[in-house]
Amino acid sequence: LCANALQQFPGRDNHLRVVAELARVTRPGGRVVISAHAFTARKRRQGWQKEGPAGGHSGPLRFIHRFEPGEFRDVLR
């Protein structure tokens, strides 16, 4: 289980490395569950950034990457 941690890594290459490592340490036939913050239309309208300081209710995080649905699916492939 990787709950709201993937978005703490900047850059697609790091996202791919994290997912690859999760797959590597999962036993054959096992499952990996990943959740991450989404960059929704509502967040865009409200002026949220795709990357940068978390803001909102995320607490004192210095960096966050918000995933668009297609981007998230691509990283998980």
N, C-alpha and C positions, 0 to 999 in steps of 0.2 A: 504494500500500500504506500503510495506516494501522494500525500494529501497536501495540496497547496504549497509545494516546495519547488516544483519545476519552474515556476515563474520568477523565482529568486535568482536564476542564472541568466546573465545577459547573453544574447546572441544565439542564433540557430545552431551553430556548431556545438555549443554547450548543451542545448536542449537535446540534440541527437546523442551526445555522449552520455547524458544522464539516462535516457531511455535505453540505450544499448547496455549500460551497466545494470540497470534493473532487469533487463532480459537475461543478461549473463548469469546473475546470481539466483535466478528463479529456476527451480528444479524442472526437469522435463515434464510437460503436461500441466505445469502450474500456470497461474494467471497473475498478471500485474494490473493493478487498478491505480489510475492516475487521475487526480482532479487538479484543476488550475483555474485561475481567474480568467474570465471571458471579457473581451472587448466588445460589448454589446452596442447596439444602435443607441440605446438610452444613455449609456456612458459617453458615447461620442457627442450626442446632443448636449449633454451637460458639461462638455468641455474637458472631460478626463483625457489624460494622455495615454497613449498605447504603452509607452515605457517611461519610467522615471520614478520619482518619489511616490509612494503608495497613496497617501492621502486617505480620505474616506474613513472607513471603519477598520482598516487593516493594521492600525497601530503604528509604531515608530519604525517602519521599514524604510530603508534608504533607497531601495530599488525594487521595482516590480515590472514584469512584462505581462501584459494582458493579451491573451490569445484570441485571434479570430477563428471561427469554427474550422474553416478549411486548412488554416495554418496548423492548428492543433492536430487534425487528422493526419496531415502530412508528416509531422514529427513522429507520430505514433506508428506510421507505416514502417 
